[in-house]
Amino acid sequence: MQRILFICLGNICRSPMAEYLLRAMACDAGRADEFLIDSAATSDENVFRGVGAPVYPPAKAILDRHGIDCSGKRARQVQKEDYAKFDRILCMDDSNVRNLRRIFGGDPAGKIAKLMDLTDCPGNVADPWYTGDFETAYADIEKGCRAILNGGGEGV
């Protein structure tokens, strides 16, 4: 079983989109039992008194348009224990990688990578928080999830 944790800054846009998109894709491929998938934030800004904010409405809307239900998802901040729990920790951008290495105290097992680096278009997942362009973010995330299902970045 592949244990995958998706990471972004707030866990209300890109990382939950990746979590639920990969779950749906794995299910559609008849491979749901091959994965344990979760998402988390490097920041605590969307967790209030222990309760996480729901998925940001435009991110939820694009998932809805693709027939993917993310209801019930609440933001959570990554914990040090997550490093041991997951095999692959896939970040949306460079700042997520830097923040995770600080939170985890490094990356001794080489688990941390950027999602897009598993594709033929390495780099950052477009950040819709600033641009409002959730279509581009979704397209980037879909490429990354397809790469995972096709065995991309198996060493990560």
N, C-alpha and C positions, 0 to 999 in steps of 0.2 A: 504494500500500500504506500502510495506517495502522500506524504503529509506536507501540504503547501499552505503557507501563510502569505497573503498579499498585504502590502503596507503602503499607506500614503500618509499625508500630514494629519488629516482629521477623521478618517474612516467614515466619511459620509458621501463621498463621490466615487473616486477612481477605484479604491481598494474594494469596496462592497460591489461595485460593478463587476470587477474581475472575479470576486468570490462567486457571485451568483451566475455569471456568464459561464465560467468554467464548470460549475455544477450542472448547469443545463446542458452544456455541450457533452460532458461526460455521460450524463443520463441518456441523451439522444443517441450516443454511440454505444450504449449498453455497457458502459464502463464505470458507472457510478461507484461500484464497490472497490475500485482501484484507488480512490482518492479520499483523503480527509482534507477539507478545504475550509479556511477561515480567513478573516481579514482583521486588521487592527491599525491604530494610529500611532505615530511617533509622539504626537501632542496630546495633552489632556483637555484641550479647549472645547471639545464636544462631549465631554463627560461631566455631568453636573450632579454632585452629591451621590456619586456611584451609579447614576443612570445615564446611559449614553443617548445622544440625539439619534433620531431616525435618519434613514437615508435622505439626502437632500432631494427635494421634490423634482428638480429637473433630471437628476440621475435616476430616480425611481421611474419617472415618465419614460425615459428612453428604454429602460429595461422592460417596462410595461408594453411599449410599442413592439418589442421583440418577443413578447409572450413570456417574459421571465418575471416571476413574483419574488420580491425581496421583502415582503411585509414581515414585520417582527424583528428585522435586523436593527441593532442598536450599536452605536459607536462604542469602541473600547480601546483603551490604550494598551500598547504592547507591554508585556512584562518580561523581566529577565528570564523567567522560566520557559517562555516561548521558544527560546533558542534550542533548548533540549527537546522540546515537544515536536518541532517541525524539522523536516528534512531539507526543505527549500523555502527561503524567505525572499519573496520577489517584490521589489520596490518599484514604485512608479517613476521616481526621478533621483537625481544625484543627491539632493538634500536629504531624502529619505535614507539613502545608503549611509551618508555621514552620520545622521542622527542615530541610526540603528547601531552602528559600530560604537558610538559613544554609550548608548544604553546598555549594550551587551558587553562592553569592554573589549571589543574586537570581533573577529570572525575566524576563530582558530580552525573550524571545520570547513570553511569556504562555502557556507550555506547562503550567503547574501549575494543577490544579483539584481540587476534591473530587468523587469519583464521584457522590455523591448530588445534587450541584448540577446534574447533567445531567438529572435527573428532575423530576417535578412535586412532589417531597418533598425540597427541598434540606436539607442538613445533613450530619451525620456518619453513617457506617455504624456500626450498633450494635457495640460491642466485646465479643465473647463471652469474652475472656480474664478479665474481671472478673465477668461475669454468668453465664457458662456457657450462655447462650442462643444457640446456634449457628443455630437455626432463624430467628430474627429477623435475624441477620447475613446468612445465606444469602438471605433474602427481599430485604433491602436491596441486596445485591450483584447479585441477579438483575434487579432494577429498573434498576440502573445499567447493567448489560450490555445489557439490552433497549434502553435509550436510546441506547447506542453503536451498536447494529445498526440502529436507526431513524434514525441521523444526528444524534442529540443532541450538542450541544456541539461541532459541527464546527470551530468556531474555536479550540477548546481542544485 
